[in-house]
Amino acid sequence: MIVLGMISGTSVDGIDAAIVDISGAPPELRARLVSFTYLPWSDAQRAQIFAMFNPATSPVDQLCRMNFAIGEWFALAALQAIEEAGLTPEQVALIGSHGQTAYHCMDAQSPVKSTLQVGEPAVIAERTGLTTVADFRVADVAAGGQGAPLVSYIDWLLYRLPGKVRAVQNIGGIGNVTYLPAGAAPDQTLSFDTGPGNMMIDYAAQQASNGALRCDQDGRLAARGTVSRVLLDELMRHPYLAQALPKTAGREQFGVFHAREIWEKGLSQGLREVDIVATLTAFTAESIADSYRRFLPARPDEVILGGGGANNPTLVAMLRQALMPAQVLRQEDLGFSSDAKEAAAFAILAYEALHGRPGNLPSCTFAGHPAVLGKIVPGKNFLKLLQPAGG
């Protein structure tokens, strides 16, 4: 089955779209990346999305409109990705769309744990004609889970090995890890958000470049800076890092608002702008290493990096130093794609949902039981899909 997976992550860089050829069933499911397309958000789109995150600038009517507007943007992205792959919509069976997380509320003090992703899947199904699976996190939350990290199930499917302990570390806007002991069974797999990823580094890069950069391209700014041990030690006292499992993080802990505070604090301490970028980069690396020491049952033999942070050589070098003696690899070293990983994961989750199979690992999300993830919105091809899915 050819499936298109899409996501806009917490960094709000753009839409990642991965077309994946999927066959088989767990534990021997097979997935081959056919193509990957990245469509950056325009400055105007990013401004609208970021306004949606702030309750003060996102009344219910605005949130309602944004849900449909983002659905239209995802539909356009899907059609462009299909065209760039040299395919027609008729050759794609299914779309799995994570959408854009608007809010993720897992705070222990919250009276109701909840999560909200927007990007109306009915719009995507209508514009493309393809059956669309979306809203993957809510079933896990309803079952008592954290709704994240959902990629842990995919990591278990694709990366477990009989003779090695592996940690699969994604560095998107937020960092998350999947721990795979040698020959891991599903209930031996552990996953959680390690803390900051790229969001605060991106903010600092934008500030240091007067808006010319959206991220620290190739880690060049951080490479020119010097890490402030004083500021880094203060950052490492963030309460999230010591918080017991289960736990998930988001922009609420490590987003623009926190980054702005750190930026102002760094300047007040006399740091150069590139020093602040370097220190925030070190914060991501050190928080990952710290979380391994605190929460992983054993040191990994291999750490496999994915997400945008894997393309930052300065961050990767810091991680290699912090995680010694583990071998630190990138997805590309195993024949996969760092950029496409999360989008491909939602393609696989959509495939599993259509077949009525669970897509979460309760040992990772802390849900009360395995759950089929995603809401299926029929497209014009829905009846044709039902026969092989039920066969």
Buried (B, 14 or more C-beta within 10 A) or exposed (E): BBBBBBBBBBBBBBBBBBBBEBEEEBEEBEBEBBBBBBBEBEEEBBEBBBEBBEEEEBEEEBBEEBBBBBBBBBBBBBBBBBEBBEBEBEEBBBBBBBBBBBBBBBEEEEEEBBBBBBBBBBBBBBBBBBBBBBBBBBBBBBBBBBBBBBBBBBBBBBBBBEEBBBBBBBBBBBBBBBBBBBEBEBEBBBBBBBBBBBBBBBBBBBBBBEEEBBBBEEBBBBBBBEBBEEBBEBBBEBEBBEBEBBBBBBBBBBBBEBBBEBBEBBBEEEBBBBBBBBBBBBBBBBBBBBBBEEBBEEEBBBBBBBBBBBBBEBBBBBBBEBBEEBBBBBBBEEEBBBBBBBBBBBBBBBBBBBBEBBBBBBBBBBBEEBBBBBBBBBBBBBEEBEEEBEE
